[in-house]
């Protein structure tokens, strides 16, 4: 899976490649398992919307992750 993540305001904040989330500079920030976002240490920190496609939207509570 490859796609973009936008925050609740519609601003592009990250990229999903396979099961990882990278910032816009290419640094791996989080692991993605289904719609759940985990820190690299394994701690659950948020969720993405369930909608399919290449554009994933954060809910307002997860905006602070980026």
Secondary structure, DSSP 8 states (H G I E B T S, - for coil): -EEEEE-TTS-EEEEEETTEEE-TTS-EEEEEETTEEEETTS-EEEEB-S--SSEEEB-GGGGGG-
